[in-house]
Amino acid sequence: MIKIKALGAAHEVGRSGFHINFENTDILLDYGVKIAEDSMEYPIVPEGIVKHMILSHSHLDHCGMIPALFQKSRPTVYLTAPSLDIADILWEDSLKIARLEGTMLPFSKENIQDVFGHMNIVNYKQNIQIADNVSFEMFDAGHIIGSAITKLQFGKKSLIYTGDFKLEESSLHQGADIDIDSPNYLMIESTYGDRDHPKRKDVEKEFIENVKLTLDKGGSVLLPAFAVGRSQELIEILDKAAIKDVPIFLDGMGQKVAQIYMKYPGFIKESFKLKQALNNVHYVTSQEDRKKAVQKQSIIVTTAGMLEGGPVMFYLQKKKNDVKSNVFLTGFQMPGTNGDLLQTQKKVDVDGTLIDIKMPVKKFDFSAHIGKADLLRSINQWNPEKVICIHGDGKVVDDFAKTIKQDTGIDAQAPKLGDIIKLD
């Protein structure tokens, strides 16, 4: 029997973690954090000693708590090479932010160093045997660089864990590889199990039209963006649009992540296009550079994507009254974050003081997650005996599980935090 305990990402988005037990083998799938309004929320601590861990990709909600495992366990961590490099950046940055804020994380720099002694780099479509009766393979998830869909084999039974994935092609990625033999069981992200995204090409076209419109009227464009994936994608899209007369600046952690994208060209679609785009960008490396960027008409791609700190706060304060310029949001804004506050109330919180932002704000749906129609398409193609809907808000996953049953006839459920699922 396969037993799965939901440690996180059950009836919620964030702090992914699923503890699987099969005979004498225990495997942890992801172990992340969740950004709450005033704090971080952590997944349930797994019982016993974890010996094996598989990471789907390096976003904090999937990898952020892995170092904390090493206070008790010494699991072998299986992941792709880009995921390892990005996770290192994110873990170190988390410690840096905690120090600046005077808070404590449940892990230390020493724990991060311990993780690196237990890494096992995996290539896509490489069969990895971790016990006599347990093996797995990873497939490109099309979400960010190095992201993986994992198919696990437990004796004669198989299970697919999608992590976060996207079928539709984007500027950087071909889209997920779902040419995988049908599993018995499927654990599928259901973040957008209630709706579809607009076509990516249409979003890019509208985005570039709005950028050019802003520039034509003499304004600048401020692009708060996630450091991993989104910053690099926007830089490539802007470069392809041949916007040459106005300088494009890249600020924040996105610079380090861009180096990782260039280090692993085989993990992205057309690396030469991103390389060209990055060569045309002005890198912001000091406060003086930031001042220069706001003194002239410019396009600024900067962290943080949800406006929770980072260089974007400097730019917002400097440009807050510039009605000719625009803030374009390109990612999900978690309720309670500054990004959500800006989007809904045209304000941001700076050290406890609400500041009005007069710059126009517009949102573009550049989601790296799969939408409802493609979720159903994937389920129909894989045709499992049972579907487990995870990584989505409570009503979304509950309704999506009902939709699966109605549309496909396949049994589906949406576990809650702490639930144990037993699969024969």
Residue pairs with C-beta under 8 A, 6 or more apart in sequence:
1 22
1 422
1 423
1 424
2 20
2 21
2 22
2 154
2 157
2 159
2 185
2 422
2 423
3 20
3 21
3 22
3 420
3 421
3 422
3 423
4 18
4 19
4 20
4 187
4 388
4 415
4 420
4 421
4 423
5 18
5 19
5 20
5 21
5 44
5 46
5 47
5 418
5 419
5 420
5 421
6 17
6 18
6 390
6 415
6 416
6 417
6 418
6 419
6 420
6 421
7 15
7 17
7 18
7 19
7 28
7 31
7 43
7 44
7 45
7 46
7 417
7 418
8 14
8 15
8 16
8 17
8 31
8 32
8 34
8 42
8 43
8 44
8 417
9 15
9 16
9 17
9 18
9 30
9 32
9 43
9 61
9 390
9 391
10 390
10 414
10 415
10 416
10 417
10 418
10 419
11 392
11 393
11 394
11 397
11 398
11 414
11 415
11 416
11 417
12 34
12 392
12 393
12 394
12 417
13 34
13 61
13 191
13 391
13 392
13 393
14 32
14 33
14 34
14 35
14 41
14 61
15 32
15 33
15 34
15 41
15 42
15 43
15 61
15 64
15 65
16 29
16 30
16 31
16 32
16 43
16 56
16 61
16 62
16 163
16 390
16 391
17 28
17 29
17 30
17 31
17 32
17 43
17 44
17 46
17 65
18 28
18 29
18 30
18 161
18 187
18 390
19 26
19 27
19 28
19 29
19 46
19 47
19 50
20 26
20 27
20 28
20 29
20 152
20 159
22 133
22 134
22 154
22 155
23 131
23 133
23 155
24 131
25 51
25 52
25 130
25 131
25 133
25 134
26 46
26 48
26 49
26 50
26 51
26 52
27 52
27 53
27 54
27 130
27 134
27 152
28 46
28 50
28 52
28 53
28 54
28 69
28 75
29 53
29 54
29 56
29 150
29 161
29 187
30 54
30 55
30 56
30 62
30 63
30 163
31 43
31 53
31 62
31 63
31 64
31 65
31 66
31 68
31 69
32 43
32 59
32 60
32 61
32 62
32 63
32 64
32 65
33 40
33 41
33 42
33 43
33 60
33 61
33 64
33 65
34 40
34 41
34 42
34 61
35 41
35 60
35 61
35 306
35 308
35 334
35 337
36 336
37 335
37 336
37 337
38 336
40 105
42 65
42 68
42 106
43 65
44 417
44 418
46 69
49 72
49 73
50 69
50 73
50 75
51 73
51 75
51 76
52 75
52 76
52 78
52 130
53 66
53 69
53 75
53 76
53 77
53 78
54 77
54 78
54 79
54 136
54 150
54 152
54 161
55 62
55 63
55 66
55 77
55 78
55 79
55 83
55 87
56 62
56 141
56 147
56 148
56 149
56 150
56 161
56 162
56 163
56 164
57 63
57 83
57 141
57 143
57 144
57 146
57 147
57 148
57 163
57 164
58 79
58 82
58 83
58 84
58 86
58 87
58 90
58 144
58 146
58 228
59 144
59 164
59 228
60 90
60 94
62 163
62 164
63 83
63 87
63 90
63 91
64 90
64 91
64 94
65 106
65 107
66 77
66 87
66 91
66 115
67 91
67 107
67 108
67 111
67 112
67 114
67 115
68 105
68 106
68 107
68 111
69 75
70 107
70 111
70 114
70 115
70 118
71 106
71 107
71 111
74 114
74 118
75 118
76 118
76 119
76 120
76 130
77 115
77 118
77 119
77 120
78 120
78 122
78 128
78 130
78 136
79 87
79 119
79 120
79 121
79 122
79 146
79 148
80 121
80 122
80 123
80 124
80 138
80 146
80 147
80 148
80 267
81 121
81 146
81 264
82 145
82 146
82 260
82 261
82 263
82 264
82 267
83 146
83 147
83 148
84 119
84 121
85 260
85 263
86 144
86 145
86 146
86 228
86 257
86 260
88 112
88 116
89 253
89 256
89 257
89 260
90 228
91 107
91 112
91 115
92 109
92 112
93 253
94 105
95 105
95 108
95 109
95 112
97 309
98 104
98 105
120 128
122 128
122 138
122 148
123 138
124 138
124 139
124 140
124 148
124 177
125 137
125 138
125 139
126 137
126 138
127 135
127 136
127 137
128 135
128 136
128 137
129 135
130 136
133 154
133 155
134 152
134 153
134 154
134 155
135 152
135 153
136 150
136 151
136 152
136 153
137 150
137 151
138 148
138 149
138 150
139 148
139 149
139 150
139 151
139 176
139 177
139 178
139 179
139 180
140 147
140 148
140 149
140 173
140 174
140 176
140 177
141 147
141 148
141 149
141 162
141 163
141 164
141 165
141 166
141 176
141 177
142 165
142 166
142 167
142 168
142 169
142 170
142 173
142 174
142 175
142 176
142 177
143 163
143 164
143 165
143 166
143 173
143 176
143 229
143 368
143 369
144 173
144 228
144 229
144 368
145 172
145 173
145 228
145 229
145 260
145 261
145 264
145 267
145 268
146 264
146 267
147 163
147 164
147 165
148 163
149 160
149 161
149 162
149 163
149 165
149 176
149 177
149 178
149 180
150 160
150 161
150 163
151 158
151 159
151 160
151 180
151 181
151 183
152 158
152 159
152 160
152 161
157 184
157 185
157 423
158 181
158 183
158 184
158 185
159 183
159 184
159 185
159 186
159 187
159 423
160 180
160 183
160 185
160 186
160 187
160 188
160 382
160 384
161 187
162 186
162 187
162 188
162 189
162 378
163 189
164 189
164 191
164 368
164 369
164 391
165 176
165 189
165 369
165 370
166 173
166 175
166 176
166 367
166 368
166 369
166 370
166 374
167 175
167 176
167 178
167 370
167 374
167 377
167 378
168 175
168 197
168 199
168 200
168 370
168 374
169 175
169 200
169 269
170 200
170 233
170 368
171 200
171 204
171 233
171 236
171 237
171 240
171 269
172 229
172 232
172 233
172 236
172 261
172 268
172 269
172 274
173 268
173 269
174 269
176 370
176 378
178 378
178 381
178 382
180 382
182 382
182 383
182 384
183 382
183 384
184 384
184 385
184 386
184 423
185 384
185 385
185 386
185 387
185 388
185 423
186 379
186 382
186 384
186 386
186 387
186 388
187 388
187 390
188 375
188 378
188 379
188 387
188 388
188 389
188 390
189 369
189 370
189 390
189 391
189 392
190 375
190 389
190 390
190 391
190 392
190 396
190 397
190 400
190 414
191 369
191 370
191 391
191 392
191 396
192 367
192 369
192 370
192 371
192 372
192 375
192 392
192 396
193 372
193 375
193 389
193 392
193 396
193 397
193 399
193 400
193 403
194 372
194 395
194 396
194 399
194 400
195 371
195 372
196 371
196 372
196 373
196 374
197 203
197 365
197 367
197 369
197 371
198 365
200 366
203 364
203 365
203 366
204 237
206 364
207 237
207 328
207 330
207 364
207 366
208 237
208 238
208 241
208 243
210 326
210 328
210 362
210 364
211 221
211 238
211 241
211 243
211 299
211 328
212 241
212 243
214 220
214 221
214 324
214 325
214 326
215 221
215 243
215 245
215 246
215 297
215 299
217 324
218 297
218 324
219 297
219 322
219 324
219 325
219 326
220 246
220 294
220 297
220 298
220 299
220 300
220 319
220 322
220 324
220 325
220 326
221 298
221 299
221 300
221 325
221 326
221 328
222 300
222 302
222 312
222 315
222 316
222 319
222 325
222 326
222 327
222 328
222 359
223 234
223 299
223 300
223 301
223 302
223 327
223 328
223 330
224 302
224 303
224 304
224 305
224 306
224 307
224 312
224 327
224 329
224 330
224 339
225 231
225 234
225 254
225 301
225 302
225 303
225 305
225 330
225 331
226 303
226 304
226 305
226 331
227 252
227 253
227 254
227 256
227 257
227 303
227 304
227 305
228 254
228 257
229 257
229 368
230 305
230 330
230 331
230 366
230 368
231 250
231 252
231 254
231 257
231 258
231 301
231 303
232 254
232 257
232 258
232 261
232 274
232 278
233 366
234 301
234 330
234 366
235 248
235 250
235 258
235 274
235 277
235 278
235 281
235 301
236 273
236 274
236 277
238 248
238 277
238 299
238 301
239 248
239 273
239 276
239 277
239 280
240 273
240 277
243 299
246 297
246 298
246 299
247 282
247 293
247 296
247 298
247 299
248 280
248 281
248 282
248 298
248 299
248 300
248 301
249 281
249 282
249 283
249 284
249 289
249 293
249 298
249 299
249 300
249 301
249 302
250 258
250 278
250 281
250 282
250 283
250 284
250 301
250 302
251 284
251 289
251 290
251 293
251 300
251 301
251 302
251 303
251 311
252 284
252 302
252 303
252 304
252 310
252 311
252 312
253 303
253 310
254 301
254 302
254 303
255 283
258 274
258 278
261 267
261 268
261 271
261 274
262 271
262 274
262 275
262 278
265 271
265 275
268 274
282 289
282 293
283 289
284 290
284 293
284 302
284 311
287 314
290 311
290 314
290 315
293 300
293 315
294 300
294 315
294 318
294 319
300 315
302 310
302 311
302 312
302 315
303 310
303 311
303 312
304 310
304 312
305 330
305 331
305 339
306 331
306 332
306 333
306 334
306 337
306 338
306 339
306 340
307 313
307 316
307 333
307 337
307 338
307 339
307 341
307 342
307 348
308 337
308 338
308 339
313 338
313 348
313 350
316 327
316 348
316 355
316 357
316 359
317 350
317 355
319 325
319 359
320 355
320 356
320 357
320 358
320 359
321 358
321 359
322 358
322 359
323 358
323 359
323 360
325 359
325 360
326 359
326 360
326 361
326 362
327 342
327 357
327 359
327 360
327 361
327 362
328 361
328 362
328 363
328 364
329 339
329 342
329 343
329 361
329 362
329 363
329 364
330 363
330 364
330 366
331 339
331 366
331 367
332 367
333 339
333 340
333 342
333 343
333 363
334 340
338 348
338 349
341 347
341 348
341 349
341 354
342 348
342 357
342 361
343 361
343 363
346 356
346 357
346 358
346 361
347 354
347 355
347 356
347 357
348 354
348 355
348 357
349 355
370 378
372 400
372 403
375 400
376 403
376 404
376 407
376 408
379 387
379 404
379 408
379 410
380 408
383 410
384 410
385 410
385 411
386 410
386 411
386 412
386 413
386 423
387 401
387 404
387 410
387 411
387 412
387 413
388 412
388 413
388 414
388 415
388 421
389 397
389 400
389 401
389 404
389 412
389 413
389 414
390 397
390 414
390 415
392 400
392 414
394 414
394 416
397 414
398 414
400 412
400 414
401 412
401 413
401 414
402 412
404 410
404 412
405 411
405 412
413 421
415 421
